[in-house]
Amino acid sequence: MSAEATYLPVGRGAIAARGLTARCPNCGKLGLHRNWFHLRPRCKSCELDLEMDEGFYSGTTSFGYVLILLVGILVTVAIGGI
């Protein structure tokens, strides 16, 4: 592994699909999470930096948002609201 990430040409659709399947947005490999609530600082395969920069939210914040959105939709459908 190199000390610096190699950025691959990836389209927005592929990045979104990889995000939904918890894969690296750059190389598509699994292993971004240390556990359910914490991301690794870098991708194990391509060394993509996954740490938050100052002023930006990512990782588990996005995971929590998507999770609560899906739960909300499921509960609404289950009680017959849609």
C-alpha positions in Angstrom: 0.0 0.0 0.0 1.2 3.5 -0.7 1.2 6.3 1.7 -1.0 8.4 -0.5 -4.4 7.6 -2.0 -4.7 6.9 -5.7 -7.8 8.5 -7.0 -9.8 6.5 -9.5 -12.2 8.0 -12.1 -15.6 7.1 -10.6 -19.0 8.5 -11.5 -21.5 10.0 -9.1 -23.9 7.0 -9.5 -21.1 4.6 -8.6 -20.1 6.7 -5.6 -23.7 6.7 -4.3 -24.1 3.0 -4.8 -20.9 2.3 -3.0 -22.0 4.6 -0.1 -25.3 2.7 0.2 -23.4 -0.6 0.4 -20.8 0.7 2.9 -17.9 0.5 0.3 -15.1 2.9 -0.3 -16.3 5.6 -2.7 -12.9 5.5 -4.5 -12.0 1.8 -4.9 -15.3 0.1 -4.0 -13.7 -2.3 -1.4 -15.4 -3.2 1.9 -13.8 -2.4 5.3 -14.5 1.3 5.9 -16.0 0.8 9.3 -14.2 -0.2 12.5 -17.6 -1.0 14.0 -21.3 0.2 13.4 -20.6 3.7 14.6 -17.0 4.5 13.6 -15.2 4.9 10.3 -11.5 4.0 9.9 -9.3 7.0 9.3 -8.3 5.7 5.8 -9.5 3.0 3.4 -7.5 -0.2 3.9 -7.2 -0.7 0.1 -6.6 2.6 -1.5 -5.6 4.8 1.5 -8.4 7.3 0.8 -8.6 9.8 3.7 -11.9 9.3 5.5 -11.4 11.7 8.4 -13.6 14.7 8.8 -12.2 18.0 7.8 -13.0 21.0 9.9 -16.5 22.3 9.2 -17.7 19.1 7.4 -19.9 16.2 8.5 -19.5 12.7 7.1 -19.5 9.1 7.9 -21.7 8.1 10.8 -23.7 11.4 10.6 -24.8 10.4 7.1 -25.4 6.8 8.3 -27.7 8.0 11.1 -29.6 10.4 8.8 -30.3 7.7 6.2 -31.2 5.2 8.9 -33.8 7.5 10.6 -35.2 8.4 7.2 -35.7 4.8 6.3 -37.2 4.0 9.7 -39.6 7.0 9.3 -40.8 5.9 5.9 -41.3 2.3 7.1 -43.3 3.4 10.2 -45.4 5.7 8.1 -46.2 2.9 5.6 -46.8 0.4 8.4 -49.5 2.6 10.0 -51.1 3.3 6.7 -50.1 6.9 6.3 -49.2 6.7 2.6 
